[in-house]
């Protein structure tokens, strides 16, 4: 099983989640612990990955 951080980065890159809240809900639904997801630097990295993964028509 992947770690919470590995799965978070995977989801962020996949384009399946559009926000941190959605990412956290998805992780929780998959049974991952939320305690590892802390810190502004990590959140910013994940947000940037999610933004980059959006289809071109969704980028504004």
C-alpha positions in Angstrom: 0.0 0.0 0.0 1.2 3.5 -0.8 1.8 6.1 1.9 -0.7 8.9 2.3 1.8 11.3 0.7 2.5 9.1 -2.3 -1.2 8.8 -2.9 -1.8 12.5 -2.4 0.8 13.3 -5.1 -0.6 10.7 -7.4 -4.1 12.1 -7.1 -2.9 15.6 -7.5 -1.1 14.7 -10.7 -4.1 12.7 -12.0 -6.5 15.6 -12.4 -9.1 13.7 -10.4 -9.2 16.3 -7.6 -9.6 20.0 -8.1 -9.1 21.3 -4.6 -7.4 20.3 -1.3 -10.7 19.6 0.2 -11.6 17.2 -2.6 -8.1 15.6 -2.3 -8.5 15.1 1.4 -12.0 13.6 1.0 -10.8 11.2 -1.6 -7.9 10.1 0.5 -10.2 9.6 3.5 -12.6 7.6 1.4 -9.7 5.4 0.3 -8.7 4.8 3.9 -5.6 7.0 4.1 -4.8 8.9 7.3 -4.9 12.7 7.1 -2.2 13.4 9.7 0.6 13.3 7.2 -1.0 16.1 5.1 0.2 19.2 7.0 2.1 22.3 6.2 1.7 25.2 3.8 4.6 24.1 1.5 3.1 20.6 1.0 -0.3 22.1 0.3 1.1 24.6 -2.2 2.9 21.7 -4.0 -0.3 19.7 -4.2 -2.3 22.7 -5.4 0.2 23.5 -8.2 0.1 19.9 -9.3 -3.7 19.9 -9.3 -3.8 23.1 -11.3 -1.3 21.8 -13.8 -3.3 18.6 -14.2 -6.6 20.4 -15.2 -7.6 20.1 -18.8 -6.8 23.2 -20.9 -10.4 24.4 -21.0 -10.6 24.5 -17.2 -7.5 26.6 -16.8 -8.2 30.3 -16.3 
